[in-house]
C-alpha cells in the first residue's frame, strides 16, 4: 500500500550564512506525488537559489518518483537556476540515484549539516 507523499517547506541557513530552502519529503514518492512535490518546488521563494531536498522520511521511490525529481533538477540546472543538495537517502536509494545520474545535478550527502556545508 502506497503512503501519501507529504512535503514540508522550511528555511535553513548555510555555513556561509545564505538562506536555503528545504523541501522535506515523507511517505512514498510515485506518480501520485507529482502535484504535491511540484507545487512545493514552485512555491519556494524566488530568492531561494539554494535548495536542500530532504529524503529522511521517505521509504520508497519508484521510477515515476525518480522522474519527478529529475524534472526538478533539470529546471534547477537552467541558467539562473538553483543549486541543489540532497540528503537523507537510504543506502539503496543513494545507489539508485547514482546509477541514474542524479548525482551529476545534485550532490548526495548523508545528513543536513553536510548538505548545508556544500551550498
Order of alpha helices (4+ residues) and beta strands (2+ residues): beta-beta-alpha-beta-alpha-beta-alpha-beta-alpha
